[in-house]
Amino acid sequence: MVESVSVGLLGLGTVGSGVVRMVEGHQEELLHRVGCPVYIEKVLVQNLDKERSCTIKPELLTSNAEEVVNHPEIDVVIEVIGGIELAREYILLALNNKKHVITANKDLMALHGAELLSAAEKNGCDLFYEASVAGGIPIIRTLVDGLASDRITKMMGIVNGTTNYILTKMDKQNLTFEEVLKEAQDLGYAEADPTSDVEGIDAARKMAILASLGFSMNIHLDDVEVKGISNITSDDLVYARQFGYSMKLIGNARKDGGKVEVSVEPTLLPDTHPLASVQNEYNAVYIYGEAVGETMFFGPGAGQLPTATSIVSDLVAVVRNMRLGVNGKSVVAPQFEKQLKQADEIEGKYFYRLHVKDEAGTFSSLTSVFAENHVSLEKLLQKPVGEDGVAEVVLVTHTTTKHQNDQIYQQLRDSGIVKEIKSHYRVEGGAQ
């Protein structure tokens, strides 16, 4: 019988401090839920003398990772140092020492998740990573447990709070991308180097994890088509509103007939879509299952205590498994071989904003490009730009394939009638 559980913590930054606060401050609740005391044995830090935002005994701190991953009395290692190579090294050492591991590291799990899960299974250990996607939203456990009996066919997510905050402020206050990015950095919502967020890389890592779990396939980061938000303008958002859409950076994963597509890109959502109302730094994941139908999960995507909540929930699951003697039994190998859709199998609508020659015959030549590719137009708006000889045309196509749309884009760019393709985005239909 497990009489107590000892925890080693790798990292004591914002999230690590939140974990300490929750474990130390929720002792009665933890004892009630898992049936034994849970305590922190050792914490890896870079600077032993640094002032902390949480109260912790100095003797628990160490600057030597081996005192955590090789500690004979530590049962569970929680990794919150971030990064990839060091975190991977420490987690593998912990697993090979028969220690259960909890991580919030989406970058690591997106790139090396299969290897780490295999090591966990080999050593009879748990490896949980709920906090790696969407902060305080229990989306991974929902896919693994709550919807395990269903067939998931579609997942759409706003899984990056920084970009959602930027797009919300741009839309509501008619500000430029650069203006809102600076504000987000000043408020701590965006990093000094925001590339991972604004170019969609952070969201792509999360969608690779969700798609792997939801579709039971080994989806890698390289399988995700990625486009960021840095080229979005306030004009794009004005036209989107006129057409009844909201602009969001959407992670999109779909499965049809055994083949999947996974992407992250700016997307126009109908104002009636459940995700369209998600504002500011909040995250949400919309899931469609054959049996359950539509479900949506909403909440804070980051922050000290929301993320710590997911980590401590994983800790509760590990301790329960320890007391039941079933650790290392939850890893399920992918059921299906990966099959990715080709461009002629991916369907969607598309938004174009074009600057064209303002002269007779232009409109006819423009529409003929779409007609030649068997694509009809759902919405169309034309107005003068204010420059001599230039008009602006904004349109939304009916559903077509990515292959057809790529051909249209190339033809428009090479035509003599289009002076510039100002913007081009995917358009999502209503909820299923």
Solvent accessible surface area in square Angstrom, and as a share of the most:
residue,aa,sasa,rsa
1,M,188,0.84
2,V,34,0.20
3,E,142,0.64
4,S,47,0.31
5,V,0,0.00
6,S,3,0.02
7,V,0,0.00
8,G,0,0.00
9,L,0,0.00
10,L,0,0.00
11,G,8,0.08
12,L,17,0.08
13,G,46,0.45
14,T,90,0.53
15,V,38,0.22
16,G,1,0.01
17,S,3,0.02
18,G,0,0.00
19,V,0,0.00
20,V,1,0.01
21,R,116,0.42
22,M,25,0.11
23,V,0,0.00
24,E,87,0.39
25,G,56,0.53
26,H,72,0.32
27,Q,64,0.28
28,E,147,0.66
29,E,80,0.36
30,L,8,0.04
31,L,88,0.44
32,H,158,0.70
33,R,128,0.47
34,V,7,0.04
35,G,41,0.40
36,C,3,0.02
37,P,62,0.39
38,V,2,0.01
39,Y,86,0.33
40,I,8,0.04
41,E,35,0.16
42,K,37,0.16
43,V,0,0.00
44,L,18,0.09
45,V,9,0.05
46,Q,185,0.82
47,N,78,0.40
48,L,90,0.45
49,D,134,0.69
50,K,123,0.52
51,E,163,0.73
52,R,53,0.19
53,S,92,0.59
54,C,13,0.08
55,T,130,0.75
56,I,28,0.14
57,K,127,0.54
58,P,108,0.68
59,E,116,0.52
60,L,33,0.17
61,L,22,0.11
62,T,8,0.04
63,S,68,0.44
64,N,72,0.37
65,A,12,0.09
66,E,101,0.45
67,E,75,0.34
68,V,0,0.00
69,V,0,0.00
70,N,71,0.37
71,H,36,0.16
72,P,126,0.79
73,E,108,0.48
74,I,5,0.03
75,D,43,0.22
76,V,0,0.00
77,V,0,0.00
78,I,0,0.00
79,E,1,0.00
80,V,25,0.14
81,I,63,0.32
82,G,34,0.32
83,G,48,0.47
84,I,46,0.23
85,E,110,0.49
86,L,100,0.50
87,A,0,0.00
88,R,66,0.24
89,E,87,0.39
90,Y,31,0.12
91,I,0,0.00
92,L,35,0.18
93,L,69,0.34
94,A,0,0.00
95,L,0,0.00
96,N,86,0.44
97,N,59,0.30
98,K,127,0.54
99,K,12,0.05
100,H,18,0.08
101,V,0,0.00
102,I,0,0.00
103,T,0,0.00
104,A,25,0.19
105,N,11,0.06
106,K,50,0.21
107,D,32,0.16
108,L,0,0.00
109,M,11,0.05
110,A,9,0.07
111,L,75,0.37
112,H,49,0.22
113,G,6,0.06
114,A,52,0.40
115,E,67,0.30
116,L,0,0.00
117,L,41,0.20
118,S,66,0.43
119,A,14,0.11
120,A,0,0.00
121,E,94,0.42
122,K,171,0.73
123,N,20,0.10
124,G,36,0.35
125,C,2,0.01
126,D,0,0.00
127,L,5,0.02
128,F,34,0.14
129,Y,21,0.08
130,E,4,0.02
131,A,8,0.06
132,S,3,0.02
133,V,0,0.00
134,A,1,0.01
135,G,3,0.03
136,G,23,0.22
137,I,6,0.03
138,P,74,0.47
139,I,0,0.00
140,I,11,0.06
141,R,74,0.27
142,T,20,0.12
143,L,13,0.07
144,V,68,0.39
145,D,90,0.46
146,G,58,0.56
147,L,20,0.10
148,A,70,0.54
149,S,118,0.76
150,D,23,0.12
151,R,175,0.64
152,I,13,0.07
153,T,36,0.21
154,K,7,0.03
155,M,0,0.00
156,M,1,0.00
157,G,0,0.00
158,I,2,0.01
159,V,2,0.01
160,N,7,0.04
161,G,18,0.17
162,T,13,0.08
163,T,1,0.01
164,N,1,0.01
165,Y,8,0.03
166,I,0,0.00
167,L,3,0.01
168,T,8,0.05
169,K,42,0.18
170,M,2,0.01
171,D,30,0.16
172,K,132,0.56
173,Q,91,0.40
174,N,102,0.52
175,L,48,0.24
176,T,61,0.36
177,F,17,0.07
178,E,116,0.52
179,E,92,0.41
180,V,0,0.00
181,L,26,0.13
182,K,128,0.54
183,E,56,0.25
184,A,0,0.00
185,Q,58,0.26
186,D,102,0.53
187,L,102,0.51
188,G,61,0.58
189,Y,88,0.33
190,A,9,0.07
191,E,116,0.52
192,A,103,0.80
193,D,100,0.52
194,P,22,0.14
195,T,65,0.38
196,S,42,0.27
197,D,20,0.10
198,V,8,0.04
199,E,59,0.27
200,G,0,0.00
201,I,61,0.31
202,D,9,0.05
203,A,2,0.02
204,A,0,0.00
205,R,42,0.15
206,K,18,0.08
207,M,1,0.00
208,A,1,0.01
209,I,9,0.05
210,L,0,0.00
211,A,0,0.00
212,S,29,0.19
213,L,51,0.26
214,G,15,0.14
215,F,3,0.01
216,S,29,0.19
217,M,2,0.01
218,N,62,0.32
219,I,7,0.04
220,H,85,0.38
221,L,32,0.16
222,D,138,0.72
223,D,31,0.16
224,V,12,0.07
225,E,99,0.44
226,V,59,0.34
227,K,84,0.36
228,G,12,0.11
229,I,0,0.00
230,S,36,0.23
231,N,128,0.66
232,I,5,0.02
233,T,56,0.33
234,S,28,0.18
235,D,73,0.38
236,D,1,0.01
237,L,3,0.02
238,V,49,0.28
239,Y,8,0.03
240,A,1,0.01
241,R,110,0.40
242,Q,110,0.49
243,F,27,0.11
244,G,31,0.29
245,Y,13,0.05
246,S,24,0.16
247,M,10,0.04
248,K,7,0.03
249,L,7,0.03
250,I,2,0.01
251,G,1,0.01
252,N,6,0.03
253,A,0,0.00
254,R,47,0.17
255,K,37,0.16
256,D,85,0.44
257,G,90,0.86
258,G,24,0.23
259,K,64,0.27
260,V,0,0.00
261,E,11,0.05
262,V,6,0.04
263,S,9,0.06
264,V,0,0.00
265,E,32,0.14
266,P,1,0.01
267,T,5,0.03
268,L,1,0.00
269,L,0,0.00
270,P,24,0.15
271,D,84,0.43
272,T,124,0.72
273,H,4,0.02
274,P,43,0.27
275,L,0,0.00
276,A,7,0.05
277,S,84,0.54
278,V,2,0.01
279,Q,56,0.25
280,N,53,0.27
281,E,61,0.27
282,Y,84,0.32
283,N,1,0.00
284,A,0,0.00
285,V,1,0.00
286,Y,1,0.00
287,I,0,0.00
288,Y,52,0.20
289,G,0,0.00
290,E,103,0.46
291,A,89,0.69
292,V,70,0.40
293,G,19,0.19
294,E,80,0.36
295,T,33,0.19
296,M,69,0.31
297,F,51,0.21
298,F,112,0.47
299,G,6,0.06
300,P,54,0.34
301,G,12,0.12
302,A,71,0.55
303,G,40,0.38
304,Q,36,0.16
305,L,71,0.35
306,P,37,0.23
307,T,12,0.07
308,A,0,0.00
309,T,60,0.35
310,S,6,0.04
311,I,0,0.00
312,V,9,0.05
313,S,45,0.29
314,D,1,0.01
315,L,1,0.00
316,V,16,0.09
317,A,24,0.19
318,V,0,0.00
319,V,0,0.00
320,R,112,0.41
321,N,27,0.14
322,M,31,0.14
323,R,77,0.28
324,L,134,0.67
325,G,59,0.56
326,V,61,0.35
327,N,24,0.12
328,G,9,0.09
329,K,153,0.65
330,S,55,0.35
331,V,33,0.19
332,V,128,0.74
333,A,76,0.59
334,P,67,0.42
335,Q,136,0.60
336,F,88,0.37
337,E,147,0.66
338,K,74,0.31
339,Q,89,0.39
340,L,62,0.31
341,K,24,0.10
342,Q,112,0.50
343,A,37,0.29
344,D,86,0.45
345,E,66,0.30
346,I,20,0.10
347,E,102,0.46
348,G,11,0.10
349,K,43,0.18
350,Y,13,0.05
351,F,1,0.00
352,Y,0,0.00
353,R,8,0.03
354,L,0,0.00
355,H,23,0.10
356,V,1,0.01
357,K,75,0.32
358,D,78,0.41
359,E,104,0.47
360,A,106,0.83
361,G,48,0.47
362,T,9,0.05
363,F,87,0.36
364,S,76,0.49
365,S,46,0.30
366,L,2,0.01
367,T,40,0.23
368,S,43,0.28
369,V,15,0.09
370,F,2,0.01
371,A,66,0.51
372,E,118,0.53
373,N,15,0.08
374,H,161,0.72
375,V,8,0.05
376,S,66,0.43
377,L,46,0.23
378,E,56,0.25
379,K,63,0.27
380,L,72,0.36
381,L,58,0.29
382,Q,90,0.40
383,K,98,0.42
384,P,101,0.64
385,V,49,0.28
386,G,75,0.72
387,E,103,0.46
388,D,144,0.75
389,G,47,0.45
390,V,9,0.05
391,A,2,0.01
392,E,12,0.05
393,V,1,0.01
394,V,1,0.01
395,L,0,0.00
396,V,0,0.00
397,T,1,0.00
398,H,78,0.35
399,T,77,0.45
400,T,7,0.04
401,T,26,0.15
402,K,45,0.19
403,H,84,0.37
404,Q,45,0.20
405,N,3,0.01
406,D,62,0.32
407,Q,78,0.34
408,I,0,0.00
409,Y,68,0.26
410,Q,80,0.36
411,Q,69,0.30
412,L,0,0.00
413,R,137,0.50
414,D,98,0.51
415,S,32,0.20
416,G,58,0.56
417,I,28,0.14
418,V,12,0.07
419,K,120,0.51
420,E,86,0.39
421,I,29,0.15
422,K,75,0.32
423,S,11,0.07
424,H,37,0.16
425,Y,10,0.04
426,R,15,0.05
427,V,3,0.02
428,E,10,0.04
429,G,31,0.30
430,G,43,0.42
431,A,38,0.30
432,Q,111,0.49
